[in-house]
Amino acid sequence: MFEGGAVMRKSIIVLMVPLLFLYALPVGAVEKEGRKWQDESIYYLMVDRFMNGSVKNNDNVDTSNPDAYHGGDIQGVIDQLDHIKELGFTTIELSPIMANSKNGYHGYWIEDFRKVEEHFGNVKDVRRLIEEAHKRDMKVMLDLVIGHTSPEHPWLEDQSKTDWFKDGATESHNPWLAEARPLNTSNPEVQQYLIKTAQFWIDQTGVDGFKIVDATSTSSEFIQTFRDEVMAENENFFIASNISAAGSGRIDTALNENIREVFASSGRSLDGLYNIWEENRKKYTNPNQLLHYMDSPNVSRFTHLAVEEGLNPITRWELALTYLFTSPGIPVLYFGSEVPLDDGGDPSSISMMNFKAEDEELKRRIEKLTSMRDQFPALTRGDFKEMYNNDGLAVFKRTYQDQTMIIAINNAEETKSTELTNLKDDQQLTGLIQDGIIRQQKDGVYRLGMERETADVFLVEPDRGYNWLFIGFVGGVLSLFVIAVVAIGLKNRKANHS
């Protein structure tokens, strides 16, 4: 009986899959265009704490010492490329990989700007990583330190380079820069060295972009010069920093801080999020190229903020990530968020990535969001309008060409609802996360209800009504299945009695 039933089930699945696929195709899809940087989803990792792929570079590795190298390397990143790809990310950002002084696992204590840290591998490994990423249609960004050196850098003993440094300490929120020596980036010789260093990494590795780590210690004029020189031969190269420069990406510090505060606890208003967008829209030429982080090496893990509030961090992450991945800008996910890691409130306490500890629910949400960004350009290129915002429930609309998406986030501690009126008639809102469908009512409105602490993304498409052909097909198939199971059961029963 079980064998016959298995055969019958397989036959039914074969019959149903084509029809299910046809029914699930989105209506009003926009023609696929070439990828722009604003379409990317970035996975940001700290090389030393990600994956130990080679034992050949494990000298002085001590996983029991939080200030020592833990063994992560470039080979480990290569080994996990498919994992990052499966999560749906299109770009990988690496923490600084340049040669560092002792215990500089984080990468900020540069001793040689044009050499790979020996604990991580060598320049051939980096080139191989980027080649492997490109085979998977993924890009690679390198964190580039340009504003300071290690306090042990050989230049400090070179009398010809005394004017290469500033007096005093480096000003930064980064805890590892307290003892770093700030470079004098107003010095033309320093500028040329740093520009040629950037060109060295491009030529040697084929990297796709840089994030300048410590731009605040330099001037906006130098960042603009740096950007123009580096991108002169490749207009598609990407450079991001926390200082504005024409044609570059920028780290959206204001939103990063606000999104952490809003979603760390339930019941908080989402007003500030849209206000920041309005400011960015007026301030920047291309606000869609702003980099948005939930976590970074400079702040405690968002997970710990939720834990301090006594809340479920998975729920908090799902709401925050939905906004992060559907609002204008480039979302950046710090490695370990998919676990999600808790640093106890100490950002310098960075444990080794544990791939076996990933939370399946959170992983599925990440995969859905990255997939939506890839499939629906309205989420990466569309305008951004607030439709409703009150008492923790916020609804946003994104439109690009003929495609419209609705993002609804209920951060309240109770169910909330609203009526949407400024949509076309005879449409349906198809939920891509919760799988529900909202249709226009007889009074012309679309009634949206959201349970507490939930989020959904809706595709606005013409109302298909009930697909009676599909329902009839499924009903017929199920009826055949029941008849077949009953027949097989009777046959087996007769055989047992004979």
C-alpha positions in Angstrom: 0.0 0.0 0.0 2.7 2.5 0.9 4.6 1.8 -2.3 1.6 2.4 -4.4 0.7 5.5 -2.5 4.2 6.9 -2.9 4.0 6.4 -6.7 0.6 8.0 -6.8 1.8 11.0 -4.8 4.8 11.5 -7.1 2.5 11.4 -10.1 0.3 14.1 -8.6 3.2 16.3 -7.8 4.5 16.0 -11.4 1.1 17.1 -12.7 0.6 20.0 -10.2 4.0 21.7 -10.4 3.6 23.3 -13.9 0.2 24.7 -13.0 1.4 25.9 -9.6 4.3 27.7 -11.3 2.0 29.3 -13.8 -0.4 30.5 -11.1 2.4 31.9 -9.0 4.0 34.0 -11.7 3.9 37.7 -10.7 1.8 40.1 -12.7 3.2 43.4 -13.8 6.9 42.3 -13.5 9.4 44.9 -14.8 11.8 43.9 -17.5 15.1 42.8 -16.0 17.9 45.5 -16.3 21.6 45.4 -15.7 22.5 45.4 -12.0 23.4 48.7 -10.4 25.1 49.1 -7.0 21.8 50.1 -5.4 20.5 46.7 -6.4 23.1 44.9 -4.3 22.6 43.2 -0.9 25.9 43.1 1.1 27.1 40.4 3.5 29.8 42.0 5.7 32.2 39.7 7.5 35.3 40.0 9.7 37.8 37.7 8.1 39.5 36.4 11.3 36.2 35.5 13.0 34.4 33.9 10.0 35.9 30.6 8.9 39.2 28.8 9.4 39.9 27.4 5.9 43.6 26.7 6.1 45.8 25.4 9.0 48.9 26.7 7.2 48.5 30.2 8.6 47.5 29.4 12.2 50.6 30.6 13.9 49.8 32.3 17.2 46.1 31.5 16.9 44.4 31.4 20.3 40.6 31.0 20.2 40.5 31.3 24.0 41.9 34.9 23.9 39.4 37.4 22.6 42.3 39.8 21.6 44.2 37.2 19.6 43.8 35.8 16.1 41.2 33.0 15.9 42.1 31.5 12.6 39.7 32.9 10.0 41.2 33.4 6.6 40.6 34.1 2.9 40.3 30.3 2.2 37.6 30.1 4.8 35.6 32.8 2.9 36.1 30.9 -0.3 34.8 27.8 1.4 31.6 29.6 2.5 30.8 31.4 -0.8 28.0 29.1 -1.6 26.5 29.6 1.9 26.5 33.4 1.4 25.1 32.9 -2.1 22.3 30.7 -0.8 21.3 33.5 1.6 20.8 35.6 -1.4 23.6 38.1 -1.0 25.1 39.6 -4.2 28.2 41.3 -2.6 30.7 40.4 0.1 32.4 43.0 2.2 35.6 42.0 3.9 37.1 43.7 7.0 40.6 45.2 6.4 42.9 42.4 5.1 46.2 44.4 5.0 49.2 43.3 7.1 48.7 44.3 10.7 50.8 44.5 13.9 50.5 41.9 16.6 46.9 40.9 17.5 45.5 43.1 14.8 42.9 40.5 13.9 40.4 43.3 13.2 42.6 44.8 10.5 42.8 48.4 11.7 46.5 48.4 12.8 48.1 48.6 9.4 51.8 47.9 9.1 51.9 47.4 5.3 49.3 48.8 3.1 50.2 46.6 0.1 50.5 43.2 1.7 47.9 40.7 2.9 48.0 39.9 6.6 49.8 36.6 6.8 47.2 35.1 9.1 44.7 35.5 6.2 46.8 34.3 3.3 48.3 36.2 0.4 47.3 38.3 -2.5 46.9 35.2 -4.7 44.3 34.0 -2.2 42.4 37.3 -2.4 42.5 37.2 -6.2 41.2 33.6 -6.2 38.4 34.6 -3.8 37.2 37.4 -6.1 37.4 35.1 -9.2 35.3 32.5 -7.4 32.8 35.2 -6.3 32.5 36.5 -9.8 31.8 33.0 -11.1 28.8 33.0 -8.8 27.8 36.5 -10.0 28.8 38.1 -6.8 30.9 41.2 -6.1 33.6 41.8 -3.5 34.3 45.0 -1.5 37.4 45.6 0.6 37.4 47.8 3.7 40.2 50.2 3.0 42.1 52.0 5.8 43.5 55.3 4.6 43.5 57.7 7.6 45.9 56.1 10.1 48.6 53.4 10.7 49.6 51.1 13.5 51.6 52.8 16.3 54.4 50.4 15.3 54.5 51.3 11.6 58.1 51.6 10.2 57.3 55.1 8.8 57.3 56.4 12.3 61.0 55.8 12.5 61.6 57.3 9.0 62.8 60.9 9.4 61.8 61.7 5.8 58.2 60.9 6.7 57.7 63.0 9.8 55.2 65.2 7.9 53.2 62.1 6.9 51.6 62.0 10.3 49.4 64.4 12.3 49.9 65.1 16.0 47.6 63.5 18.5 45.4 60.4 18.3 42.9 59.2 15.7 39.4 60.5 16.3 36.9 57.6 15.8 34.1 55.6 17.3 36.1 52.5 16.5 37.5 51.1 19.8 40.6 49.7 18.0 41.8 53.1 16.8 42.5 54.7 20.2 46.3 54.1 19.8 46.5 54.4 16.0 48.6 57.1 14.5 46.7 59.5 12.2 48.1 60.1 8.7 48.3 63.6 7.3 46.1 63.2 4.3 46.6 66.8 3.4 50.1 66.0 2.4 50.2 65.4 -1.4 52.8 62.6 -1.0 50.5 60.8 1.4 47.5 61.3 -1.0 49.4 59.8 -3.9 50.6 56.9 -1.9 47.1 56.1 -0.8 45.6 56.5 -4.3 48.3 54.2 -5.7 47.6 51.7 -2.9 44.0 51.6 -4.0 45.0 51.1 -7.6 47.4 48.3 -6.4 44.6 46.3 -4.9 42.4 46.8 -7.9 45.1 45.7 -10.3 46.3 42.7 -8.2 42.9 41.3 -7.2 40.1 42.6 -9.5 38.1 43.9 -6.5 34.8 45.6 -7.3 34.7 48.3 -4.6 36.1 49.9 -1.4 34.6 51.1 1.8 36.8 53.7 3.3 37.0 52.9 7.0 38.2 56.1 8.6 37.2 58.9 6.3 36.3 61.3 9.1 40.0 61.7 9.8 40.5 63.0 6.3 38.9 65.9 4.3 36.0 65.7 1.9 38.2 67.3 -0.7 40.7 64.3 -0.5 37.9 61.8 -0.5 36.6 63.4 -3.7 40.1 63.4 -5.3 40.6 59.8 -4.2 37.3 58.8 -5.7 37.9 60.5 -9.0 41.4 59.1 -9.4 40.4 55.5 -8.4 37.3 55.5 -10.6 38.9 57.1 -13.6 39.4 53.8 -15.4 36.2 52.1 -14.2 33.0 54.1 -13.7 31.3 51.0 -12.3 33.7 50.8 -9.4 32.1 51.6 -6.0 33.5 53.6 -3.2 31.6 54.3 0.0 32.6 56.3 3.1 31.0 58.3 5.8 32.0 61.6 4.0 30.1 62.8 1.0 31.7 62.7 -2.4 30.0 63.1 -5.8 29.4 59.7 -7.4 30.2 57.7 -4.2 28.1 55.7 -1.8 27.8 56.9 1.8 27.3 55.2 5.1 23.9 56.4 6.5 24.9 56.7 10.1 21.6 58.5 11.1 19.4 55.7 9.8 21.7 53.0 11.2 21.3 54.5 14.7 17.6 55.1 14.4 16.6 51.7 13.0 18.4 50.0 15.9 16.6 52.2 18.4 13.1 51.8 16.8 13.2 48.0 16.4 15.0 47.1 19.6 11.7 47.3 21.4 8.0 46.8 20.5 5.6 49.7 20.7 7.9 52.3 19.3 6.9 54.7 16.5 8.4 54.4 13.1 8.1 58.2 12.5 11.9 58.9 12.6 12.7 56.4 9.8 10.7 58.2 7.1 11.9 61.6 8.4 15.5 60.5 7.8 14.6 59.4 4.3 13.0 62.8 3.5 16.3 64.4 4.7 18.4 62.1 2.6 16.3 62.6 -0.5 17.0 66.3 -0.3 20.6 66.0 0.7 22.1 63.4 -1.6 22.2 63.1 -5.4 21.5 59.4 -5.2 20.1 58.4 -1.8 19.6 54.8 -3.1 23.4 54.3 -2.8 23.4 54.9 1.0 24.7 51.9 2.9 22.4 50.8 5.8 23.7 48.6 8.6 22.0 47.1 11.6 25.3 45.9 13.2 28.9 46.7 12.7 32.2 46.3 14.6 31.7 49.7 16.2 28.4 49.0 18.0 27.0 46.2 20.2 25.0 43.5 18.5 21.3 44.4 17.8 20.5 41.0 19.3 21.7 42.1 22.7 19.5 45.3 22.5 16.5 43.0 22.1 17.6 40.7 24.9 18.0 43.6 27.2 14.4 44.6 26.5 13.3 41.1 27.4 12.0 40.4 23.9 12.4 37.7 21.3 15.4 38.8 19.1 14.1 36.8 16.2 10.9 38.8 16.1 12.8 42.0 16.4 15.3 41.0 13.7 12.5 40.1 11.3 10.8 43.5 11.6 14.1 45.4 11.3 15.4 43.4 8.4 12.1 43.9 6.5 12.6 47.7 6.7 16.3 47.5 6.0 15.8 45.4 2.8 12.8 47.2 1.4 13.6 50.9 2.1 15.8 52.9 -0.3 19.5 52.1 0.0 21.9 49.2 0.1 21.3 46.8 3.0 24.4 45.4 4.7 24.1 42.4 7.0 27.0 41.9 9.5 28.0 38.2 9.7 26.5 36.3 12.6 23.2 38.2 12.4 21.6 35.1 10.9 22.5 33.1 14.1 21.8 35.7 15.7 24.9 36.3 17.7 24.8 38.2 21.0 28.0 40.0 22.1 26.8 40.8 25.6 26.9 44.5 24.8 30.6 44.5 24.0 31.2 45.1 20.3 34.9 44.1 20.6 33.7 40.6 21.8 33.6 39.0 18.5 33.1 35.2 18.6 33.9 32.8 15.8 31.0 32.3 13.4 29.0 29.1 14.2 27.3 28.0 11.0 25.5 25.2 12.7 23.7 27.6 15.1 21.8 29.5 12.4 18.2 30.2 13.2 16.1 28.6 10.4 13.2 31.1 10.8 15.5 34.1 10.6 17.5 32.5 7.7 14.2 32.1 5.7 13.3 35.7 6.3 16.7 36.8 5.0 16.4 34.6 1.9 12.9 36.0 1.2 14.1 39.6 1.5 17.2 39.1 -0.7 15.1 37.2 -3.3 12.5 40.0 -3.4 15.2 42.7 -3.9 16.5 40.6 -6.8 13.0 40.0 -8.3 11.3 43.3 -7.8 13.2 46.4 -8.9 10.6 48.6 -7.2 12.3 47.7 -3.9 15.8 48.9 -5.1 15.0 51.6 -7.6 11.5 52.8 -6.9 10.3 56.0 -5.2 9.4 55.8 -1.5 6.2 57.2 -0.1 4.6 56.9 3.4 1.0 55.9 3.1 0.1 55.5 6.8 2.0 55.9 10.1 0.3 55.8 13.5 0.7 54.0 16.8 3.5 51.7 15.6 1.9 50.6 12.3 3.6 52.1 9.2 2.8 51.5 5.5 5.1 52.5 2.7 4.7 52.4 -1.1 7.4 51.9 -3.7 6.8 52.3 -7.4 9.1 51.8 -10.4 7.7 51.9 -13.9 4.5 49.8 -13.8 5.4 47.9 -10.6 4.1 48.9 -7.2 5.0 47.3 -3.8 3.5 48.0 -0.4 5.5 47.5 2.8 3.6 47.1 6.0 5.3 46.9 9.4 3.4 46.7 12.7 5.8 47.4 15.6 2.9 47.7 18.1 2.1 45.3 20.8 -1.4 44.7 19.5 -3.1 44.0 16.1 -3.4 47.2 14.0 -5.4 48.0 10.9 -5.8 50.8 8.4 -7.6 51.6 5.1 -5.6 52.3 2.0 -7.4 54.5 -0.5 -4.8 55.9 -2.9 -4.5 52.7 -5.0 -5.9 51.8 -8.4 -9.3 50.1 -8.5 -9.7 46.3 -9.0 -6.3 45.4 -7.7 -5.1 42.8 -5.2 -2.3 43.1 -2.7 -0.5 39.7 -2.7 1.6 39.1 0.4 5.0 37.8 -0.2 5.9 37.0 3.4 2.6 36.1 5.1 1.0 34.8 1.8 -2.3 36.6 2.3 -4.3 38.5 -0.3 -6.0 41.9 0.2 -8.8 42.8 -2.3 -10.6 46.0 -2.8 -13.9 46.3 -0.8 -17.2 47.5 -2.2 -16.6 50.9 -0.7 -13.4 51.2 -2.7 -10.9 50.8 0.1 -8.3 48.2 0.8 -8.4 47.1 4.4 -5.1 46.1 5.8 -4.8 44.3 9.1 -1.5 43.3 10.7 -1.1 41.2 13.8 1.3 42.5 16.5 5.0 42.6 15.7 4.6 41.4 12.1 5.7 42.7 8.7 4.7 41.9 5.1 5.6 43.0 1.6 2.8 43.1 -0.9 2.9 43.1 -4.7 0.1 45.2 -6.2 -1.4 43.5 -9.2 -4.7 43.2 -11.1 -7.3 41.3 -9.1 -7.3 37.7 -10.4 -10.3 36.7 -8.5 -10.6 33.1 -7.5 -8.9 30.8 -10.0 -11.7 28.2 -10.4 -9.8 26.3 -13.0 -6.9 25.8 -10.6 -9.2 25.0 -7.7 -11.1 22.5 -9.8 -7.9 20.9 -11.0 -6.6 20.5 -7.4 -10.0 19.2 -6.3 -10.0 16.6 -9.1 -6.5 15.5 -8.4 -7.2 15.1 -4.7 -10.3 13.1 -5.5 -8.3 10.8 -7.8 -5.8 10.4 -5.1 -8.4 9.4 -2.5 -10.0 7.0 -4.9 -6.7 5.4 -5.7 -5.7 5.1 -2.0 -9.0 3.4 -1.2 -8.7 1.1 -4.2 -5.2 0.1 -3.2 -6.3 -0.4 0.4 -9.2 -2.7 -0.6 -6.9 -4.7 -2.9 -4.3 -5.2 -0.1 -7.1 -6.2 2.3 -8.3 -8.9 -0.1 -4.8 -10.1 -0.6 -4.3 -10.5 3.1 -7.6 -12.5 3.6 -6.8 -14.9 0.7 
